[in-house]
Amino acid sequence: MKTIKIGLAVALLALATACKYGDESSENAPADQSETKAMGESGSVEMAGNASKTNIPERKLVRTADIKFKVKDVAKSTYAIESTVNRYGGLITNNNLQSHISEVSRTKVSRDSLRETTQYVVENNLTLRVPNRALDTVVKAIAHEIQYLDYRVIKADDVALQMLANQLAQQRNAKHNARLADGVDRVGKKLNQVADAENNLLGKDEQSDNAAIQNLSLQDQVNFSTITLAMYQNESVRSELVAIAKTPGDYSSFGLEIWDGVKNGWFILERIIAFFVQLWSLFLIGGIAVFVFRRYLRKKPISISN
């Protein structure tokens, strides 16, 4: 009987302890739920803030064109391209028109003159800046001047993320400079600390300025596309008669003048022979015609008999 009473007492004590623990758990549960909810909301807000910072910005394209081609006349094509660029509000930043001489030969034709023959190629390298919206139109207008296309390369690079990175760097530097400037004001009269802080502040200002200038440069490249042209034409030949300058000491004796006359006469004879050599086909046709006439077409004389 005593054992039964002890067992009932232990059971009642355990039941009371369990009820108390359940009441404490029910009281703490709402607090835990509210804390978990608050943490979830703060996490959502933080994620939303990060998402707003990492949104992909609008595309900013730097477009370029690199073209090499042959034209009929480099000078005339250059004038036509200049007019096209001006018409669409662009500008020419480089215009390098020049002739490359490949060979020069000089032949003496008389005592006091010679013929100079020059073989050369005209080329022009241009750099154009045109509004981004007019790039395709200007390239199509240039195509009308092309006789032979070596290559045409058109690129479009998106610099939006690079510009965003520069902008964020400026903002970070601005906040850092504000804190640094405030610290310099409170540092006191210690010259070494002030000098170090000022140098640090100057370096951050320079970084911020470089980021701003780089963004301005990128924006200019976005607004105005760059076209690089390399034009050339077929090889040209220029021939002219050049006088040989004579000084009083250059005049020769009578015998040398006679010799010069013999050489000039020989030059004239060479030209005459060269002229008749060019007519060899006519002489050949004439010879064949005479042969056929004498061999087949000439009538035999009729004999008169008594």
Beta strands, then each sheet from edge to edge (+ up, - down):
strand 1: 61-70
strand 2: 91-110
strand 3: 113-131
strand 4: 148-158
strand 5: 224-232
strand 6: 236-243
sheet 1: 2+ 3- 5+ 1+ 4-
sheet 2: 2+ 3- 6+
end
